[in-house]
Amino acid sequence: MKKIAVLLSGSGVFDGSEIHESVLSMLALAKLGVDYQCFAPNI
């Protein structure tokens, strides 16, 4: 089984991860049966 880390940062389109792109990426991974986990820096 493949494992993928999804790295998210910031809080919006102008300073980090854009919500639509993030959700669609996770949806595509789920449809492929890939096990993923989201991570975000805490600084």
Secondary structure by P-SEA (a helix, b strand, c coil): cbbbbbbbccccccccccaaaaaaaaaaaaaabbbbbbbbbcc
